[in-house]
Amino acid sequence: MISSLHRPTVAKIDLEAITANIEAVKAHIPADKKTYAVVKANAYGHGAVEVAKRVVDLVAGFCVSNVDEALELRQHGITKEILILGVVMPEELDLVIANDLTIAVASLDWVHAALKETIAFKKLHVHIKVDSGMGRIGFRNLDETNQAMRLLRDAGVEIDGIFTHFATADEADDGKFNQQLAFFKDFLAGLEQVPALVHASNSATSLWHSQTIFNAVRLGIVCYGLNPSGTELALPYPLKPALQLESALVHVKKLEAGQDVGYGATYTSQEEQIIGTLPIGYADGWTRDMQGFSVLVEGQLCPIVGRVSMDQITIRLPKAYPLGTPVVLIGNSGAASISATDVASYRGTINYEVLCLLSDRIPRQYGE
C-alpha cells in the first residue's frame, strides 16, 4: 500500500521517546541482562527500520515475527542479531543462513523436516522455544526437546538460546504467571544441556516481574511508551508514548436540524450543527466502531458522528473552523490528550492492536 503523502493525515513518531523508554527499562533491570528490541509488525506501527536504526546502539539485537521482517532490517544496514520469533519453514533455511538470522525451533517434527534440507547447518543459529502454557508454538515434552537438541547439535547447529513467553504477565492475578515460570524452570532443570541465553521476559515481565528475569529481556510495547496491561496495572515508572496521530479539517459545513450523516444514516442532527470532515477512515486502521468516540480540535473533544467510512470520518464541531485546522486522533492537543489505550478501551481491545492497525497509507514522520 502506498503512503498517502498528499493529504494531512500523518503519524508523527518521536524517536527520542523510544530511546528514553528503552533506557528507562534498562535502568530498572540488572545491567548484565541482554536486551532485545521487538520491532515486529513494523515496530508496532512506528516503522521498524527507523526505530531499529535509532536504538541499535542501545540493544544487543532485535526480535521480529518472520523472515521478511528480518530481511527488511538487513537490507537497511542492520547487522546486529535478529531473532525470528515465529516458525520459519525449513525450505527457507538457506535464506536464513545467507542473511545471518537466528530462528526459533518449536517442535521435534520441525527438526526432522529441517534435517532433510541440504544446507550448511554449521552456520545455522537457533533458540529453542518452550510452550510453558501459552498454547501456541513451542516444546511441551522434555524428552522430545532433548532429542531435538541432540539432533541439531549432531548436525552442527548452534543452539544459542532457549525461551518462553508468558500469557498473563500483564495481569494483577499472578497465578498463571507463576505456574508458567515454575514449568519453565523445571523444564530447564531437565535439559541435558542448557543453552547460554535464557529469556522469558517480555515488556510486562520486565516491568512487573523483573525479579524473574533470566539473562535477557525482549522489550516490545514498552519501547513505544504504552502500558502492556492497558489500565489494569499502574506503570512502575513513567514512559512516553512515541506516536501522535494527526489529521486536519478538509471540509466544514453547517447542517440544519434533522439532517443525516454517513452510511446507513446512523446519525441525525438534532439541531443546527457544524460538521467537519477528516481524511482518515477504516482503510487507515481507524475502524468503523469508532463512531461515537472523540477527537481533539484545539484541545476540545469533538465526537465522531456518523459511520466511519473507508477514507473519511465526520466530527461535530463547537464552531466553524478554517480548513486545514489540525485535529488530533491520538496524542496531545493543548491540555487534553487521547491515548492509544483510550482508543483501545472504547473498541474493547488492546493498545497493541490500535497501533498495529494503522496502515501504511498513513505516512510516518520522524522527529525528536
C-alpha positions as CSV (number, residue, x, y, z in Angstrom):
1,M,0.0,0.0,0.0
2,I,1.4,3.4,-1.0
3,S,1.6,6.1,1.6
4,S,-0.8,9.0,1.1
5,L,1.6,11.8,1.3
6,H,-0.7,14.4,-0.3
7,R,-3.3,14.6,2.5
8,P,-2.9,16.0,6.0
9,T,-3.2,12.7,7.9
10,V,0.1,11.6,9.4
11,A,1.6,9.6,12.3
12,K,4.4,11.6,14.0
13,I,6.9,9.3,15.7
14,D,9.1,10.6,18.5
15,L,12.3,8.6,18.2
16,E,13.8,10.2,21.3
17,A,10.8,9.0,23.3
18,I,11.6,5.4,22.2
19,T,15.2,5.8,23.2
20,A,14.2,7.2,26.5
21,N,11.7,4.4,27.2
22,I,14.3,1.7,26.5
23,E,16.8,3.5,28.7
24,A,14.2,3.7,31.5
25,V,13.6,-0.1,31.4
26,K,17.3,-0.9,31.3
27,A,17.8,1.4,34.4
28,H,15.4,-0.8,36.4
29,I,16.8,-4.2,35.5
30,P,20.3,-5.7,36.2
31,A,23.0,-4.3,34.0
32,D,24.2,-7.7,32.9
33,K,21.0,-8.6,31.1
34,K,20.9,-8.8,27.4
35,T,18.2,-6.5,25.8
36,Y,16.3,-7.2,22.5
37,A,14.1,-4.6,21.0
38,V,11.0,-6.1,19.4
39,V,10.3,-4.4,16.1
40,K,7.9,-6.9,14.6
41,A,4.7,-5.6,12.8
42,N,6.6,-2.6,11.6
43,A,7.7,-1.8,15.1
44,Y,4.1,-1.9,16.3
45,G,3.2,0.6,13.6
46,H,6.1,3.0,14.4
47,G,8.4,2.0,11.5
48,A,10.8,-0.9,12.0
49,V,13.7,0.4,10.0
50,E,13.7,3.9,11.5
51,V,13.2,2.6,15.1
52,A,16.0,0.0,14.7
53,K,18.4,2.5,13.3
54,R,17.8,4.8,16.2
55,V,18.1,2.3,19.0
56,V,20.7,0.0,17.5
57,D,23.4,1.1,20.0
58,L,21.1,0.5,23.0
59,V,20.3,-3.1,22.4
60,A,22.1,-6.4,21.7
61,G,19.7,-7.4,18.9
62,F,16.2,-7.3,17.6
63,C,13.1,-9.6,17.5
64,V,10.8,-9.9,14.6
65,S,8.0,-12.2,13.6
66,N,9.1,-13.6,10.3
67,V,11.9,-13.8,7.7
68,D,10.6,-10.9,5.6
69,E,10.7,-8.6,8.6
70,A,14.2,-9.6,9.3
71,L,15.3,-9.2,5.7
72,E,13.9,-5.6,5.7
73,L,16.3,-4.8,8.6
74,R,19.3,-6.4,6.9
75,Q,18.6,-4.6,3.7
76,H,18.7,-1.3,5.5
77,G,22.0,-1.9,7.2
78,I,21.1,-3.5,10.5
79,T,23.9,-6.0,11.2
80,K,23.1,-6.9,14.8
81,E,21.5,-10.2,15.8
82,I,17.9,-10.7,14.6
83,L,15.8,-13.4,16.3
84,I,12.7,-14.5,14.4
85,L,10.1,-15.4,17.0
86,G,7.7,-17.3,14.6
87,V,8.2,-20.6,12.8
88,V,10.3,-20.5,9.7
89,M,9.6,-23.2,7.2
90,P,12.5,-25.5,6.6
91,E,12.7,-24.6,2.9
92,E,13.6,-21.0,3.9
93,L,16.7,-22.0,5.8
94,D,19.1,-21.1,3.0
95,L,17.8,-17.6,3.2
96,V,18.1,-17.6,6.9
97,I,21.7,-18.6,6.8
98,A,22.6,-16.3,3.9
99,N,21.4,-13.3,6.0
100,D,22.8,-14.4,9.3
101,L,19.4,-14.7,11.0
102,T,18.6,-16.6,14.2
103,I,15.4,-18.6,14.3
104,A,13.1,-20.2,16.9
105,V,12.8,-24.0,16.9
106,A,9.5,-25.1,18.3
107,S,9.0,-28.8,17.7
108,L,10.7,-32.2,17.0
109,D,8.6,-32.5,13.8
110,W,10.2,-29.3,12.5
111,V,13.7,-30.6,13.3
112,H,13.1,-33.8,11.4
113,A,11.8,-31.8,8.4
114,A,14.7,-29.3,8.6
115,L,17.4,-32.0,8.7
116,K,16.1,-33.2,5.3
117,E,17.3,-29.9,3.8
118,T,20.7,-29.7,2.1
119,I,22.1,-26.7,3.9
120,A,25.2,-25.6,5.8
121,F,23.8,-26.5,9.3
122,K,27.0,-25.3,11.0
123,K,26.1,-21.8,10.0
124,L,22.5,-22.0,11.5
125,H,21.8,-20.3,14.8
126,V,18.6,-21.2,16.8
127,H,16.8,-20.6,20.0
128,I,14.6,-23.3,21.4
129,K,11.0,-22.2,22.1
130,V,9.2,-23.7,25.1
131,D,5.5,-23.6,25.4
132,S,5.1,-23.1,29.2
133,G,1.4,-22.5,29.0
134,M,0.7,-20.1,26.1
135,G,-0.6,-22.9,23.9
136,R,0.8,-21.6,20.6
137,I,4.1,-22.8,19.4
138,G,6.9,-24.5,21.4
139,F,8.1,-27.7,23.0
140,R,6.0,-29.1,25.9
141,N,7.7,-32.5,26.2
142,L,11.1,-32.6,27.8
143,D,12.2,-35.9,26.1
144,E,11.3,-34.5,22.7
145,T,13.2,-31.3,23.5
146,N,16.4,-33.2,24.5
147,Q,16.1,-35.4,21.4
148,A,15.6,-32.3,19.1
149,M,18.6,-30.6,20.7
150,R,20.8,-33.6,20.2
151,L,19.8,-33.9,16.6
152,L,20.5,-30.2,16.0
153,R,23.9,-30.3,17.7
154,D,24.9,-33.5,15.8
155,A,24.1,-31.6,12.6
156,G,26.4,-28.7,13.7
157,V,23.6,-26.3,14.5
158,E,24.5,-23.6,17.1
159,I,21.8,-23.6,19.8
160,D,22.4,-20.1,21.2
161,G,19.3,-19.8,23.4
162,I,16.1,-21.0,24.9
163,F,13.0,-19.0,25.7
164,T,9.3,-19.0,26.6
165,H,6.5,-16.4,26.6
166,F,4.1,-15.5,29.5
167,A,0.4,-15.3,28.8
168,T,-0.6,-13.2,31.9
169,A,2.4,-11.2,33.0
170,D,0.3,-8.0,32.4
171,E,-2.5,-9.1,34.8
172,A,-2.9,-8.4,38.5
173,D,-3.6,-12.1,39.2
174,D,-0.2,-13.7,39.0
175,G,-1.3,-17.3,39.5
176,K,-1.0,-18.3,35.8
177,F,2.3,-16.4,35.6
178,N,3.8,-18.3,38.5
179,Q,2.6,-21.6,37.0
180,Q,4.4,-20.9,33.7
181,L,7.5,-19.7,35.5
182,A,7.7,-22.9,37.5
183,F,7.1,-25.0,34.4
184,F,9.9,-23.2,32.6
185,K,12.3,-23.6,35.5
186,D,11.6,-27.3,35.8
187,F,12.0,-27.6,32.1
188,L,15.4,-26.0,32.2
189,A,16.4,-28.3,35.1
190,G,15.5,-31.4,33.0
191,L,17.6,-30.4,29.9
192,E,20.7,-32.4,29.1
193,Q,22.4,-29.1,28.2
194,V,21.0,-25.6,28.8
195,P,21.9,-23.0,26.1
196,A,23.8,-19.9,27.2
197,L,21.0,-17.5,26.7
198,V,17.8,-18.0,28.6
199,H,14.9,-15.5,28.2
200,A,11.3,-15.3,29.2
201,S,10.8,-11.6,30.0
202,N,8.5,-9.6,27.6
203,S,7.6,-6.0,28.3
204,A,5.1,-6.8,31.1
205,T,7.5,-9.2,32.8
206,S,10.3,-6.7,32.7
207,L,8.0,-4.1,34.3
208,W,6.2,-6.1,37.0
209,H,8.2,-9.3,37.4
210,S,11.8,-8.0,37.0
211,Q,13.0,-10.4,39.7
212,T,12.2,-13.3,37.4
213,I,14.4,-12.2,34.5
214,F,16.9,-14.9,33.4
215,N,19.7,-13.3,31.3
216,A,17.8,-11.4,28.6
217,V,14.6,-9.4,28.0
218,R,12.5,-8.8,25.0
219,L,11.1,-5.2,25.1
220,G,8.1,-4.7,22.9
221,I,5.2,-2.3,23.7
222,V,7.2,-0.5,26.4
223,C,9.6,0.7,23.8
224,Y,6.8,2.7,22.3
225,G,5.7,4.2,25.7
226,L,2.5,2.2,26.3
227,N,1.3,0.2,29.3
228,P,1.1,-3.5,28.4
229,S,-1.7,-4.0,30.8
230,G,-3.9,-1.2,29.4
231,T,-5.2,0.2,32.6
232,E,-5.2,-2.9,34.9
233,L,-1.7,-2.2,36.4
234,A,-0.1,1.1,37.0
235,L,3.3,1.6,35.4
236,P,6.1,1.4,38.0
237,Y,7.9,4.3,36.3
238,P,7.0,6.8,33.6
239,L,7.1,6.0,29.9
240,K,6.4,8.4,27.0
241,P,4.1,7.4,24.1
242,A,6.0,7.8,20.9
243,L,3.2,8.1,18.3
244,Q,0.9,11.1,17.7
245,L,-1.8,10.6,15.0
246,E,-3.0,13.8,13.4
247,S,-5.2,15.0,10.5
248,A,-6.8,18.2,9.5
249,L,-10.2,19.6,8.6
250,V,-10.7,19.3,4.8
251,H,-14.4,20.3,4.8
252,V,-16.6,22.2,7.2
253,K,-20.4,22.8,6.8
254,K,-23.5,23.8,8.7
255,L,-26.3,21.2,8.9
256,E,-29.8,22.1,9.7
257,A,-31.8,20.0,12.3
258,G,-33.0,16.7,11.0
259,Q,-30.1,16.0,8.6
260,D,-28.5,12.6,8.3
261,V,-24.7,11.9,8.2
262,G,-22.9,8.9,6.9
263,Y,-23.6,5.4,5.6
264,G,-26.8,3.9,7.0
265,A,-28.0,7.3,8.2
266,T,-27.0,6.3,11.7
267,Y,-26.6,9.9,12.9
268,T,-29.2,12.7,12.6
269,S,-28.6,16.2,13.7
270,Q,-31.0,17.3,16.5
271,E,-30.4,21.0,16.0
272,E,-28.3,23.2,13.7
273,Q,-24.7,21.8,13.9
274,I,-21.3,22.4,12.4
275,I,-19.9,19.2,10.9
276,G,-16.2,18.7,9.9
277,T,-14.7,16.0,7.7
278,L,-11.3,14.4,8.1
279,P,-9.4,12.4,5.5
280,I,-8.9,9.2,7.5
281,G,-11.1,6.0,7.7
282,Y,-11.1,2.3,8.2
283,A,-8.7,1.7,5.3
284,D,-6.2,3.6,7.5
285,G,-7.0,1.5,10.6
286,W,-9.5,3.9,12.1
287,T,-12.1,1.3,12.4
288,R,-15.9,1.5,11.9
289,D,-16.6,1.0,15.6
290,M,-15.1,4.4,16.4
291,Q,-18.4,6.2,15.7
292,G,-19.2,7.9,19.0
293,F,-15.6,8.3,20.1
294,S,-14.0,11.8,20.0
295,V,-11.0,13.6,18.5
296,L,-9.3,16.8,19.7
297,V,-9.6,20.2,18.0
298,E,-7.7,22.9,19.8
299,G,-7.8,20.9,23.0
300,Q,-11.6,20.3,22.8
301,L,-13.2,16.9,22.5
302,C,-15.3,16.6,19.3
303,P,-17.4,13.5,18.8
304,I,-17.2,11.3,15.7
305,V,-20.7,11.4,14.2
306,G,-22.0,9.0,11.5
307,R,-20.3,5.8,10.5
308,V,-16.6,5.8,9.8
309,S,-16.1,5.5,6.1
310,M,-13.2,3.8,4.2
311,D,-11.5,7.2,3.7
312,Q,-13.3,9.8,5.8
313,I,-14.8,10.5,9.2
314,T,-17.1,13.3,10.2
315,I,-17.0,15.1,13.5
316,R,-19.3,17.6,15.3
317,L,-17.5,20.9,15.9
318,P,-18.3,23.5,18.6
319,K,-17.9,26.3,15.9
320,A,-16.8,26.7,12.3
321,Y,-13.0,26.3,12.0
322,P,-10.9,27.2,8.9
323,L,-10.0,24.4,6.5
324,G,-6.6,22.9,7.5
325,T,-7.2,23.2,11.2
326,P,-5.2,20.4,12.9
327,V,-7.1,17.6,14.5
328,V,-5.5,15.0,16.9
329,L,-6.8,11.5,17.0
330,I,-4.1,10.0,19.2
331,G,-1.8,12.3,21.3
332,N,-1.8,15.8,22.8
333,S,-3.8,18.9,21.9
334,G,-3.5,21.8,24.3
335,A,-4.0,20.5,27.8
336,A,-6.0,17.5,26.6
337,S,-4.9,14.1,25.3
338,I,-6.2,10.9,23.8
339,S,-4.0,7.8,24.2
340,A,-3.9,4.6,22.2
341,T,-5.1,2.9,25.4
342,D,-8.2,5.2,25.4
343,V,-8.9,4.2,21.8
344,A,-8.5,0.5,22.7
345,S,-10.8,0.8,25.7
346,Y,-13.5,2.2,23.5
347,R,-13.1,-0.5,21.0
348,G,-12.9,-3.3,23.6
349,T,-9.4,-4.3,22.5
350,I,-5.7,-3.6,23.4
351,N,-3.4,-0.7,22.6
352,Y,-1.2,-3.1,20.6
353,E,-3.9,-3.7,18.1
354,V,-4.8,0.0,17.8
355,L,-1.2,0.8,16.8
356,C,-0.7,-2.2,14.5
357,L,-3.8,-1.5,12.6
358,L,-2.6,1.9,11.5
359,S,-2.0,1.2,7.9
360,D,0.9,2.0,5.6
361,R,-1.4,4.5,3.9
362,I,-0.6,6.8,6.8
363,P,2.8,8.4,6.3
364,R,5.2,8.2,9.3
365,Q,7.1,11.4,10.1
366,Y,10.2,11.1,12.4
367,G,11.5,13.7,14.9
368,E,12.7,14.2,18.4
